[in-house]
């Protein structure tokens, strides 16, 4: 349960960051390749989609950890491995970003998300049924 909770905390923080970008905060150098301080409309839409994706990821993680029961177990297990791969890819993409702020900030964040996703995918975070 702890890993899913930690993953959710990081995702909530990222969602707040993405929403700030949506509303025009001059933080674009930390995201989307870092080419814009204030994101153009298309990238703002991408940030909004990212917030939705973070919510779905948290839901799947909580299901895989057996905190909630929304999806079939097999789906949650496979989906968590896909999420792990997504964060590994995100780590690589952030690590090669031309933007130093993005590279130095988001690479460690995606590494943390990848590690937490791996632990959840492995089943180390499952709540045991009582009784």
N, CA, C and O atoms as CSV, one atom per row, in Angstrom:
chain,resi,resn,atom,element,x,y,z
A,1,UNK,N,N,0.818,-1.185,0.000
A,1,UNK,CA,C,0.000,0.000,0.000
A,1,UNK,C,C,0.869,1.260,0.000
A,1,UNK,O,O,0.494,2.273,-0.590
A,2,UNK,N,N,2.002,1.200,0.645
A,2,UNK,CA,C,2.884,2.366,0.740
A,2,UNK,C,C,3.363,2.827,-0.630
A,2,UNK,O,O,3.379,4.027,-0.906
A,3,UNK,N,N,3.756,1.883,-1.497
A,3,UNK,CA,C,4.283,2.263,-2.809
A,3,UNK,C,C,3.211,2.951,-3.652
A,3,UNK,O,O,3.496,3.935,-4.334
A,4,UNK,N,N,1.980,2.438,-3.609
A,4,UNK,CA,C,0.893,3.067,-4.360
A,4,UNK,C,C,0.596,4.465,-3.818
A,4,UNK,O,O,0.289,5.380,-4.582
A,5,UNK,N,N,0.687,4.621,-2.517
A,5,UNK,CA,C,0.463,5.941,-1.924
A,5,UNK,C,C,1.569,6.917,-2.333
A,5,UNK,O,O,1.286,8.063,-2.680
A,6,UNK,N,N,2.816,6.470,-2.293
A,6,UNK,CA,C,3.926,7.331,-2.696
A,6,UNK,C,C,3.825,7.696,-4.178
A,6,UNK,O,O,4.052,8.844,-4.559
A,7,UNK,N,N,3.485,6.717,-5.002
A,7,UNK,CA,C,3.298,6.976,-6.423
A,7,UNK,C,C,2.218,8.034,-6.623
A,7,UNK,O,O,2.372,8.939,-7.443
A,8,UNK,N,N,1.142,7.918,-5.882
A,8,UNK,CA,C,0.041,8.865,-5.997
A,8,UNK,C,C,0.467,10.267,-5.573
A,8,UNK,O,O,0.088,11.246,-6.216
A,9,UNK,N,N,1.237,10.377,-4.518
A,9,UNK,CA,C,1.717,11.694,-4.066
A,9,UNK,C,C,2.545,12.358,-5.169
A,9,UNK,O,O,2.359,13.539,-5.463
A,10,UNK,N,N,3.451,11.602,-5.774
A,10,UNK,CA,C,4.280,12.161,-6.845
A,10,UNK,C,C,3.404,12.557,-8.032
A,10,UNK,O,O,3.606,13.613,-8.633
A,11,UNK,N,N,2.432,11.709,-8.368
A,11,UNK,CA,C,1.546,12.028,-9.488
A,11,UNK,C,C,0.690,13.256,-9.209
A,11,UNK,O,O,0.442,14.052,-10.115
A,12,UNK,N,N,0.237,13.419,-7.980
A,12,UNK,CA,C,-0.544,14.617,-7.628
A,12,UNK,C,C,0.325,15.864,-7.785
A,12,UNK,O,O,-0.128,16.876,-8.319
A,13,UNK,N,N,1.556,15.791,-7.325
A,13,UNK,CA,C,2.467,16.932,-7.481
A,13,UNK,C,C,2.707,17.244,-8.963
A,13,UNK,O,O,2.734,18.409,-9.360
A,14,UNK,N,N,2.879,16.216,-9.761
A,14,UNK,CA,C,3.037,16.424,-11.203
A,14,UNK,C,C,1.765,16.991,-11.822
A,14,UNK,O,O,1.832,17.831,-12.719
A,15,UNK,N,N,0.615,16.539,-11.353
A,15,UNK,CA,C,-0.659,17.056,-11.870
A,15,UNK,C,C,-0.792,18.549,-11.563
A,15,UNK,O,O,-1.236,19.320,-12.414
A,16,UNK,N,N,-0.415,18.952,-10.366
A,16,UNK,CA,C,-0.448,20.376,-10.002
A,16,UNK,C,C,0.484,21.156,-10.933
A,16,UNK,O,O,0.121,22.226,-11.422
A,17,UNK,N,N,1.666,20.629,-11.173
A,17,UNK,CA,C,2.617,21.258,-12.092
A,17,UNK,C,C,2.017,21.369,-13.499
A,17,UNK,O,O,2.087,22.426,-14.125
A,18,UNK,N,N,1.431,20.280,-13.990
A,18,UNK,CA,C,0.843,20.291,-15.333
A,18,UNK,C,C,-0.330,21.276,-15.416
A,18,UNK,O,O,-0.499,21.960,-16.425
A,19,UNK,N,N,-1.128,21.344,-14.363
A,19,UNK,CA,C,-2.235,22.302,-14.362
A,19,UNK,C,C,-1.714,23.739,-14.358
A,19,UNK,O,O,-2.311,24.619,-14.977
A,20,UNK,N,N,-0.619,23.973,-13.671
A,20,UNK,CA,C,-0.001,25.302,-13.714
A,20,UNK,C,C,0.408,25.644,-15.142
A,20,UNK,O,O,0.230,26.776,-15.592
A,21,UNK,N,N,0.956,24.663,-15.850
A,21,UNK,CA,C,1.314,24.881,-17.254
A,21,UNK,C,C,0.079,25.163,-18.102
A,21,UNK,O,O,0.100,26.037,-18.969
A,22,UNK,N,N,-0.991,24.424,-17.850
A,22,UNK,CA,C,-2.248,24.630,-18.584
A,22,UNK,C,C,-2.725,26.066,-18.437
A,22,UNK,O,O,-3.201,26.669,-19.398
A,23,UNK,N,N,-2.597,26.616,-17.230
A,23,UNK,CA,C,-3.096,27.962,-16.953
A,23,UNK,C,C,-2.068,29.056,-17.228
A,23,UNK,O,O,-2.271,30.212,-16.854
A,24,UNK,N,N,-0.959,28.687,-17.885
A,24,UNK,CA,C,-0.031,29.699,-18.369
A,24,UNK,C,C,1.151,30.032,-17.482
A,24,UNK,O,O,1.826,31.034,-17.717
A,25,UNK,N,N,1.422,29.224,-16.472
A,25,UNK,CA,C,2.594,29.479,-15.627
A,25,UNK,C,C,3.864,29.396,-16.488
A,25,UNK,O,O,3.959,28.536,-17.363
A,26,UNK,N,N,4.823,30.274,-16.249
A,26,UNK,CA,C,6.052,30.283,-17.060
A,26,UNK,C,C,7.058,29.214,-16.607
A,26,UNK,O,O,8.198,29.514,-16.252
A,27,UNK,N,N,6.601,27.972,-16.632
A,27,UNK,CA,C,7.427,26.843,-16.187
A,27,UNK,C,C,7.692,25.845,-17.314
A,27,UNK,O,O,8.129,24.720,-17.072
A,28,UNK,N,N,7.427,26.266,-18.526
A,28,UNK,CA,C,7.561,25.362,-19.665
A,28,UNK,C,C,8.953,24.821,-19.891
A,28,UNK,O,O,9.116,23.795,-20.551
A,29,UNK,N,N,9.967,25.492,-19.356
A,29,UNK,CA,C,11.336,25.000,-19.527
A,29,UNK,C,C,11.578,23.701,-18.747
A,29,UNK,O,O,12.624,23.070,-18.901
A,30,UNK,N,N,10.604,23.301,-17.905
A,30,UNK,CA,C,10.697,22.036,-17.169
A,30,UNK,C,C,9.937,20.898,-17.857
A,30,UNK,O,O,9.939,19.770,-17.363
A,31,UNK,N,N,9.288,21.181,-18.994
A,31,UNK,CA,C,8.409,20.173,-19.608
A,31,UNK,C,C,8.411,20.283,-21.128
A,31,UNK,O,O,8.780,21.307,-21.702
A,32,UNK,N,N,7.994,19.216,-21.742
A,32,UNK,CA,C,7.759,19.181,-23.184
A,32,UNK,C,C,8.984,19.643,-23.989
A,32,UNK,O,O,8.843,20.343,-24.991
A,33,UNK,N,N,10.159,19.257,-23.553
A,33,UNK,CA,C,11.376,19.607,-24.269
A,33,UNK,C,C,11.958,20.943,-23.873
A,33,UNK,O,O,13.064,21.286,-24.292
A,34,UNK,N,N,11.235,21.699,-23.076
A,34,UNK,CA,C,11.752,22.944,-22.525
A,34,UNK,C,C,11.919,24.092,-23.498
A,34,UNK,O,O,12.631,25.050,-23.193
A,35,UNK,N,N,11.285,24.028,-24.659
A,35,UNK,CA,C,11.472,25.070,-25.671
A,35,UNK,C,C,10.637,26.326,-25.419
A,35,UNK,O,O,10.916,27.375,-25.999
A,36,UNK,N,N,9.631,26.234,-24.574
A,36,UNK,CA,C,8.736,27.366,-24.318
A,36,UNK,C,C,8.653,27.620,-22.817
A,36,UNK,O,O,8.471,26.683,-22.039
A,37,UNK,N,N,8.786,28.874,-22.407
A,37,UNK,CA,C,8.562,29.196,-20.986
A,37,UNK,C,C,7.072,29.114,-20.679
A,37,UNK,O,O,6.676,28.535,-19.667
A,38,UNK,N,N,6.251,29.688,-21.540
A,38,UNK,CA,C,4.795,29.567,-21.442
A,38,UNK,C,C,4.372,28.690,-22.614
A,38,UNK,O,O,4.678,28.988,-23.769
A,39,UNK,N,N,3.671,27.613,-22.309
A,39,UNK,CA,C,3.334,26.649,-23.351
A,39,UNK,C,C,2.309,27.197,-24.335
A,39,UNK,O,O,1.393,27.923,-23.949
A,40,UNK,N,N,2.471,26.840,-25.624
A,40,UNK,CA,C,1.434,27.159,-26.601
A,40,UNK,C,C,0.211,26.262,-26.378
A,40,UNK,O,O,0.274,25.290,-25.624
A,41,UNK,N,N,-0.887,26.594,-27.032
A,41,UNK,CA,C,-2.160,25.904,-26.806
A,41,UNK,C,C,-2.064,24.389,-26.953
A,41,UNK,O,O,-2.619,23.658,-26.132
A,42,UNK,N,N,-1.378,23.910,-27.970
A,42,UNK,CA,C,-1.286,22.469,-28.187
A,42,UNK,C,C,-0.602,21.739,-27.037
A,42,UNK,O,O,-1.040,20.661,-26.635
A,43,UNK,N,N,0.460,22.318,-26.513
A,43,UNK,CA,C,1.160,21.694,-25.386
A,43,UNK,C,C,0.373,21.844,-24.093
A,43,UNK,O,O,0.460,20.994,-23.207
A,44,UNK,N,N,-0.393,22.921,-23.983
A,44,UNK,CA,C,-1.272,23.054,-22.812
A,44,UNK,C,C,-2.320,21.947,-22.823
A,44,UNK,O,O,-2.647,21.387,-21.777
A,45,UNK,N,N,-2.840,21.636,-23.992
A,45,UNK,CA,C,-3.794,20.526,-24.106
A,45,UNK,C,C,-3.108,19.216,-23.727
A,45,UNK,O,O,-3.710,18.367,-23.070
A,46,UNK,N,N,-1.850,19.050,-24.137
A,46,UNK,CA,C,-1.087,17.864,-23.762
A,46,UNK,C,C,-0.907,17.762,-22.252
A,46,UNK,O,O,-0.972,16.670,-21.687
A,47,UNK,N,N,-0.682,18.900,-21.603
A,47,UNK,CA,C,-0.555,18.904,-20.142
A,47,UNK,C,C,-1.862,18.496,-19.478
A,47,UNK,O,O,-1.856,17.796,-18.465
A,48,UNK,N,N,-2.979,18.932,-20.044
A,48,UNK,CA,C,-4.279,18.548,-19.499
A,48,UNK,C,C,-4.515,17.047,-19.663
A,48,UNK,O,O,-5.032,16.395,-18.757
A,49,UNK,N,N,-4.139,16.508,-20.803
A,49,UNK,CA,C,-4.246,15.062,-21.020
A,49,UNK,C,C,-3.346,14.321,-20.032
A,49,UNK,O,O,-3.725,13.268,-19.519
A,50,UNK,N,N,-2.160,14.862,-19.763
A,50,UNK,CA,C,-1.245,14.232,-18.805
A,50,UNK,C,C,-1.881,14.118,-17.426
A,50,UNK,O,O,-1.693,13.114,-16.739
A,51,UNK,N,N,-2.634,15.138,-17.016
A,51,UNK,CA,C,-3.309,15.093,-15.715
A,51,UNK,C,C,-4.297,13.926,-15.669
A,51,UNK,O,O,-4.381,13.216,-14.666
A,52,UNK,N,N,-5.033,13.736,-16.742
A,52,UNK,CA,C,-5.988,12.617,-16.813
A,52,UNK,C,C,-5.236,11.285,-16.759
A,52,UNK,O,O,-5.644,10.360,-16.058
A,53,UNK,N,N,-4.143,11.200,-17.501
A,53,UNK,CA,C,-3.340,9.971,-17.510
A,53,UNK,C,C,-2.807,9.670,-16.109
A,53,UNK,O,O,-2.808,8.514,-15.684
A,54,UNK,N,N,-2.354,10.693,-15.390
A,54,UNK,CA,C,-1.864,10.477,-14.030
A,54,UNK,C,C,-2.967,9.904,-13.139
A,54,UNK,O,O,-2.710,9.035,-12.306
A,55,UNK,N,N,-4.181,10.390,-13.317
A,55,UNK,CA,C,-5.301,9.865,-12.530
A,55,UNK,C,C,-5.558,8.400,-12.830
A,55,UNK,O,O,-5.789,7.608,-11.916
A,56,UNK,N,N,-5.519,8.034,-14.105
A,56,UNK,CA,C,-5.733,6.638,-14.493
A,56,UNK,C,C,-4.607,5.759,-13.946
A,56,UNK,O,O,-4.857,4.651,-13.473
A,57,UNK,N,N,-3.382,6.248,-14.012
A,57,UNK,CA,C,-2.239,5.490,-13.478
A,57,UNK,C,C,-2.420,5.242,-11.985
A,57,UNK,O,O,-2.208,4.126,-11.509
A,58,UNK,N,N,-2.810,6.272,-11.249
A,58,UNK,CA,C,-3.021,6.101,-9.797
A,58,UNK,C,C,-4.117,5.082,-9.531
A,58,UNK,O,O,-3.985,4.253,-8.630
A,59,UNK,N,N,-5.184,5.133,-10.294
A,59,UNK,CA,C,-6.286,4.189,-10.134
A,59,UNK,C,C,-5.820,2.754,-10.372
A,59,UNK,O,O,-6.165,1.850,-9.611
A,60,UNK,N,N,-5.044,2.552,-11.416
A,60,UNK,CA,C,-4.515,1.216,-11.716
A,60,UNK,C,C,-3.560,0.756,-10.610
A,60,UNK,O,O,-3.601,-0.401,-10.193
A,61,UNK,N,N,-2.703,1.666,-10.139
A,61,UNK,CA,C,-1.753,1.306,-9.074
A,61,UNK,C,C,-2.493,0.895,-7.805
A,61,UNK,O,O,-2.127,-0.089,-7.162
A,62,UNK,N,N,-3.527,1.642,-7.446
A,62,UNK,CA,C,-4.297,1.305,-6.244
A,62,UNK,C,C,-5.032,-0.021,-6.429
A,62,UNK,O,O,-5.191,-0.785,-5.476
A,63,UNK,N,N,-5.474,-0.290,-7.641
A,63,UNK,CA,C,-6.133,-1.569,-7.906
A,63,UNK,C,C,-5.121,-2.709,-7.816
A,63,UNK,O,O,-5.402,-3.742,-7.207
A,64,UNK,N,N,-3.954,-2.527,-8.416
A,64,UNK,CA,C,-2.914,-3.572,-8.372
A,64,UNK,C,C,-2.462,-3.835,-6.939
A,64,UNK,O,O,-2.138,-4.968,-6.583
A,65,UNK,N,N,-2.441,-2.787,-6.121
A,65,UNK,CA,C,-2.064,-2.941,-4.716
A,65,UNK,C,C,-3.218,-3.491,-3.874
A,65,UNK,O,O,-3.071,-3.709,-2.671
A,66,UNK,N,N,-4.344,-3.708,-4.505
A,66,UNK,CA,C,-5.549,-4.259,-3.868
A,66,UNK,C,C,-6.114,-3.356,-2.769
A,66,UNK,O,O,-6.691,-3.828,-1.790
A,67,UNK,N,N,-5.933,-2.054,-2.957
A,67,UNK,CA,C,-6.539,-1.083,-2.061
A,67,UNK,C,C,-7.984,-0.854,-2.492
A,67,UNK,O,O,-8.882,-0.669,-1.671
A,68,UNK,N,N,-8.173,-0.875,-3.818
A,68,UNK,CA,C,-9.511,-0.773,-4.409
A,68,UNK,C,C,-9.656,-1.925,-5.397
A,68,UNK,O,O,-8.674,-2.579,-5.746
A,69,UNK,N,N,-10.870,-2.166,-5.840
A,69,UNK,CA,C,-11.116,-3.224,-6.824
A,69,UNK,C,C,-11.975,-2.655,-7.943
A,69,UNK,O,O,-13.203,-2.621,-7.854
A,70,UNK,N,N,-11.300,-2.207,-9.003
A,70,UNK,CA,C,-11.988,-1.591,-10.131
A,70,UNK,C,C,-11.830,-2.446,-11.391
A,70,UNK,O,O,-12.771,-2.593,-12.172
A,71,UNK,N,N,-10.645,-3.001,-11.579
A,71,UNK,CA,C,-10.315,-3.738,-12.789
A,71,UNK,C,C,-10.092,-5.215,-12.473
A,71,UNK,O,O,-9.795,-5.570,-11.332
A,72,UNK,N,N,-10.236,-6.076,-13.485
A,72,UNK,CA,C,-9.845,-7.471,-13.279
A,72,UNK,C,C,-8.357,-7.534,-12.916
A,72,UNK,O,O,-7.557,-6.733,-13.399
A,73,UNK,N,N,-8.003,-8.489,-12.065
A,73,UNK,CA,C,-6.617,-8.591,-11.589
A,73,UNK,C,C,-5.615,-8.690,-12.733
A,73,UNK,O,O,-4.565,-8.049,-12.696
A,74,UNK,N,N,-5.933,-9.487,-13.747
A,74,UNK,CA,C,-5.004,-9.661,-14.864
A,74,UNK,C,C,-4.772,-8.338,-15.599
A,74,UNK,O,O,-3.647,-8.044,-16.003
A,75,UNK,N,N,-5.817,-7.549,-15.771
A,75,UNK,CA,C,-5.671,-6.246,-16.419
A,75,UNK,C,C,-4.768,-5.329,-15.605
A,75,UNK,O,O,-3.853,-4.710,-16.149
A,76,UNK,N,N,-5.023,-5.243,-14.301
A,76,UNK,CA,C,-4.225,-4.359,-13.440
A,76,UNK,C,C,-2.757,-4.777,-13.447
A,76,UNK,O,O,-1.868,-3.926,-13.450
A,77,UNK,N,N,-2.505,-6.079,-13.450
A,77,UNK,CA,C,-1.128,-6.561,-13.454
A,77,UNK,C,C,-0.420,-6.164,-14.745
A,77,UNK,O,O,0.681,-5.615,-14.701
A,78,UNK,N,N,-1.037,-6.434,-15.888
A,78,UNK,CA,C,-0.420,-6.093,-17.176
A,78,UNK,C,C,-0.301,-4.577,-17.323
A,78,UNK,O,O,0.729,-4.073,-17.770
A,79,UNK,N,N,-1.349,-3.858,-16.950
A,79,UNK,CA,C,-1.334,-2.398,-17.057
A,79,UNK,C,C,-0.209,-1.794,-16.226
A,79,UNK,O,O,0.407,-0.812,-16.641
A,80,UNK,N,N,0.062,-2.364,-15.068
A,80,UNK,CA,C,1.128,-1.828,-14.220
A,80,UNK,C,C,2.483,-2.023,-14.883
A,80,UNK,O,O,3.361,-1.172,-14.737
A,81,UNK,N,N,2.678,-3.122,-15.609
A,81,UNK,CA,C,3.927,-3.321,-16.339
A,81,UNK,C,C,4.034,-2.324,-17.489
A,81,UNK,O,O,5.123,-1.828,-17.777
A,82,UNK,N,N,2.931,-2.032,-18.139
A,82,UNK,CA,C,2.924,-1.021,-19.209
A,82,UNK,C,C,3.276,0.349,-18.616
A,82,UNK,O,O,4.037,1.111,-19.213
A,83,UNK,N,N,2.726,0.653,-17.454
A,83,UNK,CA,C,3.025,1.914,-16.771
A,83,UNK,C,C,4.507,1.989,-16.406
A,83,UNK,O,O,5.139,3.033,-16.565
A,84,UNK,N,N,5.049,0.890,-15.923
A,84,UNK,CA,C,6.485,0.834,-15.630
A,84,UNK,C,C,7.293,1.168,-16.887
A,84,UNK,O,O,8.217,1.979,-16.837
A,85,UNK,N,N,6.941,0.540,-18.011
A,85,UNK,CA,C,7.642,0.796,-19.275
A,85,UNK,C,C,7.489,2.261,-19.696
A,85,UNK,O,O,8.433,2.869,-20.201
A,86,UNK,N,N,6.305,2.816,-19.486
A,86,UNK,CA,C,6.030,4.228,-19.799
A,86,UNK,C,C,6.970,5.141,-19.009
A,86,UNK,O,O,7.515,6.096,-19.562
A,87,UNK,N,N,7.160,4.855,-17.727
A,87,UNK,CA,C,8.039,5.690,-16.917
A,87,UNK,C,C,9.511,5.463,-17.243
A,87,UNK,O,O,10.313,6.389,-17.124
A,88,UNK,N,N,9.881,4.257,-17.648
A,88,UNK,CA,C,11.255,4.019,-18.104
A,88,UNK,C,C,11.516,4.845,-19.365
A,88,UNK,O,O,12.555,5.495,-19.482
A,89,UNK,N,N,10.576,4.818,-20.301
A,89,UNK,CA,C,10.698,5.630,-21.510
A,89,UNK,C,C,10.745,7.118,-21.151
A,89,UNK,O,O,11.532,7.872,-21.724
A,90,UNK,N,N,9.910,7.534,-20.210
A,90,UNK,CA,C,9.916,8.919,-19.763
A,90,UNK,C,C,11.259,9.319,-19.169
A,90,UNK,O,O,11.720,10.443,-19.361
A,91,UNK,N,N,11.879,8.399,-18.449
A,91,UNK,CA,C,13.199,8.656,-17.878
A,91,UNK,C,C,14.216,8.907,-18.988
A,91,UNK,O,O,15.003,9.850,-18.919
A,92,UNK,N,N,14.191,8.059,-20.003
A,92,UNK,CA,C,15.120,8.213,-21.131
A,92,UNK,C,C,14.873,9.539,-21.842
A,92,UNK,O,O,15.815,10.272,-22.141
A,93,UNK,N,N,13.612,9.844,-22.111
A,93,UNK,CA,C,13.279,11.079,-22.828
A,93,UNK,C,C,13.693,12.315,-22.028
A,93,UNK,O,O,14.213,13.276,-22.593
A,94,UNK,N,N,13.466,12.290,-20.730
A,94,UNK,CA,C,13.873,13.423,-19.902
A,94,UNK,C,C,15.398,13.526,-19.814
A,94,UNK,O,O,15.952,14.626,-19.786
A,95,UNK,N,N,16.060,12.388,-19.771
A,95,UNK,CA,C,17.521,12.389,-19.658
A,95,UNK,C,C,18.200,12.955,-20.901
A,95,UNK,O,O,19.307,13.486,-20.809
A,96,UNK,N,N,17.559,12.851,-22.053
A,96,UNK,CA,C,18.166,13.366,-23.286
A,96,UNK,C,C,17.581,14.718,-23.701
A,96,UNK,O,O,17.891,15.221,-24.780
A,97,UNK,N,N,16.753,15.295,-22.867
A,97,UNK,CA,C,16.159,16.593,-23.180
A,97,UNK,C,C,17.239,17.650,-23.364
A,97,UNK,O,O,18.261,17.629,-22.677
A,98,UNK,N,N,17.010,18.568,-24.289
A,98,UNK,CA,C,17.934,19.694,-24.494
A,98,UNK,C,C,17.825,20.708,-23.363
A,98,UNK,O,O,18.718,21.531,-23.164
A,99,UNK,N,N,16.721,20.640,-22.625
A,99,UNK,CA,C,16.486,21.579,-21.531
A,99,UNK,C,C,17.151,21.065,-20.256
A,99,UNK,O,O,16.776,20.014,-19.737
A,100,UNK,N,N,18.138,21.808,-19.754
A,100,UNK,CA,C,18.795,21.400,-18.510
A,100,UNK,C,C,17.820,21.351,-17.336
A,100,UNK,O,O,17.869,20.404,-16.551
A,101,UNK,N,N,16.922,22.354,-17.189
A,101,UNK,CA,C,15.974,22.268,-16.068
A,101,UNK,C,C,15.108,21.004,-16.138
A,101,UNK,O,O,14.863,20.357,-15.120
A,102,UNK,N,N,14.650,20.662,-17.343
A,102,UNK,CA,C,13.846,19.444,-17.492
A,102,UNK,C,C,14.686,18.208,-17.195
A,102,UNK,O,O,14.241,17.301,-16.491
A,103,UNK,N,N,15.871,18.176,-17.722
A,103,UNK,CA,C,16.753,17.020,-17.542
A,103,UNK,C,C,17.084,16.811,-16.069
A,103,UNK,O,O,17.032,15.684,-15.576
A,104,UNK,N,N,17.422,17.878,-15.368
A,104,UNK,CA,C,17.864,17.748,-13.977
A,104,UNK,C,C,16.717,17.594,-12.984
A,104,UNK,O,O,16.916,17.101,-11.874
A,105,UNK,N,N,15.533,18.011,-13.376
A,105,UNK,CA,C,14.385,17.908,-12.473
A,105,UNK,C,C,13.529,16.685,-12.776
A,105,UNK,O,O,13.219,15.902,-11.878
A,106,UNK,N,N,13.154,16.523,-14.016
A,106,UNK,CA,C,12.191,15.481,-14.368
A,106,UNK,C,C,12.811,14.093,-14.492
A,106,UNK,O,O,12.116,13.095,-14.300
A,107,UNK,N,N,14.086,14.009,-14.806
A,107,UNK,CA,C,14.711,12.681,-14.880
A,107,UNK,C,C,14.653,11.972,-13.524
A,107,UNK,O,O,14.222,10.820,-13.471
A,108,UNK,N,N,15.064,12.606,-12.436
A,108,UNK,CA,C,14.937,11.921,-11.139
A,108,UNK,C,C,13.482,11.605,-10.772
A,108,UNK,O,O,13.202,10.573,-10.164
A,109,UNK,N,N,12.570,12.490,-11.142
A,109,UNK,CA,C,11.153,12.244,-10.834
A,109,UNK,C,C,10.667,10.995,-11.560
A,109,UNK,O,O,9.991,10.152,-10.969
A,110,UNK,N,N,11.011,10.877,-12.844
A,110,UNK,CA,C,10.547,9.690,-13.582
A,110,UNK,C,C,11.265,8.424,-13.127
A,110,UNK,O,O,10.703,7.332,-13.218
A,111,UNK,N,N,12.497,8.552,-12.641
A,111,UNK,CA,C,13.167,7.371,-12.075
A,111,UNK,C,C,12.398,6.892,-10.843
A,111,UNK,O,O,12.153,5.696,-10.692
A,112,UNK,N,N,12.021,7.810,-9.973
A,112,UNK,CA,C,11.233,7.450,-8.783
A,112,UNK,C,C,9.926,6.787,-9.200
A,112,UNK,O,O,9.538,5.764,-8.636
A,113,UNK,N,N,9.249,7.365,-10.184
A,113,UNK,CA,C,7.985,6.782,-10.653
A,113,UNK,C,C,8.197,5.397,-11.259
A,113,UNK,O,O,7.373,4.503,-11.064
A,114,UNK,N,N,9.287,5.214,-11.986
A,114,UNK,CA,C,9.580,3.903,-12.571
A,114,UNK,C,C,9.840,2.863,-11.480
A,114,UNK,O,O,9.330,1.745,-11.555
A,115,UNK,N,N,10.628,3.226,-10.473
A,115,UNK,CA,C,10.927,2.286,-9.380
A,115,UNK,C,C,9.648,1.923,-8.630
A,115,UNK,O,O,9.399,0.747,-8.364
A,116,UNK,N,N,8.847,2.912,-8.291
A,116,UNK,CA,C,7.589,2.630,-7.578
A,116,UNK,C,C,6.661,1.771,-8.430
A,116,UNK,O,O,6.023,0.850,-7.922
A,117,UNK,N,N,6.588,2.072,-9.719
A,117,UNK,CA,C,5.747,1.270,-10.616
A,117,UNK,C,C,6.237,-0.166,-10.707
A,117,UNK,O,O,5.435,-1.100,-10.743
A,118,UNK,N,N,7.551,-0.341,-10.743
A,118,UNK,CA,C,8.124,-1.686,-10.771
A,118,UNK,C,C,7.732,-2.465,-9.518
A,118,UNK,O,O,7.296,-3.613,-9.602
A,119,UNK,N,N,7.888,-1.837,-8.373
A,119,UNK,CA,C,7.557,-2.514,-7.111
A,119,UNK,C,C,6.071,-2.878,-7.045
A,119,UNK,O,O,5.709,-3.953,-6.566
A,120,UNK,N,N,5.223,-1.980,-7.527
A,120,UNK,CA,C,3.784,-2.265,-7.543
A,120,UNK,C,C,3.483,-3.377,-8.544
A,120,UNK,O,O,2.710,-4.287,-8.246
A,121,UNK,N,N,4.093,-3.309,-9.735
A,121,UNK,CA,C,3.880,-4.347,-10.750
A,121,UNK,C,C,4.321,-5.724,-10.239
A,121,UNK,O,O,3.692,-6.736,-10.547
A,122,UNK,N,N,5.394,-5.753,-9.465
A,122,UNK,CA,C,5.890,-7.022,-8.910
A,122,UNK,C,C,4.975,-7.576,-7.830
A,122,UNK,O,O,5.121,-8.729,-7.424
A,123,UNK,N,N,4.037,-6.770,-7.364
A,123,UNK,CA,C,3.114,-7.243,-6.345
A,123,UNK,C,C,3.584,-7.011,-4.924
A,123,UNK,O,O,2.985,-7.528,-3.981
A,124,UNK,N,N,4.656,-6.233,-4.755
A,124,UNK,CA,C,5.191,-5.988,-3.418
A,124,UNK,C,C,4.308,-5.061,-2.585
A,124,UNK,O,O,4.556,-4.872,-1.395
A,125,UNK,N,N,3.297,-4.493,-3.198
A,125,UNK,CA,C,2.483,-3.502,-2.509
A,125,UNK,C,C,1.058,-3.993,-2.240
A,125,UNK,O,O,0.186,-3.201,-1.883
A,126,UNK,N,N,0.826,-5.268,-2.408
A,126,UNK,CA,C,-0.529,-5.779,-2.288
A,126,UNK,C,C,-0.965,-5.857,-0.823
A,126,UNK,O,O,-0.244,-6.355,0.041
A,127,UNK,N,N,-2.163,-5.349,-0.582
A,127,UNK,CA,C,-2.774,-5.426,0.745
A,127,UNK,C,C,-3.314,-6.833,0.896
A,127,UNK,O,O,-4.039,-7.326,0.032
A,128,UNK,N,N,-2.962,-7.471,1.988
A,128,UNK,CA,C,-3.433,-8.830,2.224
A,128,UNK,C,C,-4.846,-8.801,2.795
A,128,UNK,O,O,-5.159,-8.008,3.683
A,129,UNK,N,N,-5.672,-9.662,2.281
A,129,UNK,CA,C,-7.047,-9.775,2.792
A,129,UNK,C,C,-7.018,-10.355,4.203
A,129,UNK,O,O,-6.260,-11.279,4.496
A,130,UNK,N,N,-7.847,-9.799,5.058
A,130,UNK,CA,C,-7.942,-10.265,6.440
A,130,UNK,C,C,-9.184,-11.137,6.568
A,130,UNK,O,O,-10.255,-10.798,6.066
A,131,UNK,N,N,-9.018,-12.259,7.244
A,131,UNK,CA,C,-10.184,-13.102,7.520
A,131,UNK,C,C,-10.287,-14.179,6.596
A,131,UNK,O,O,-11.214,-14.984,6.687
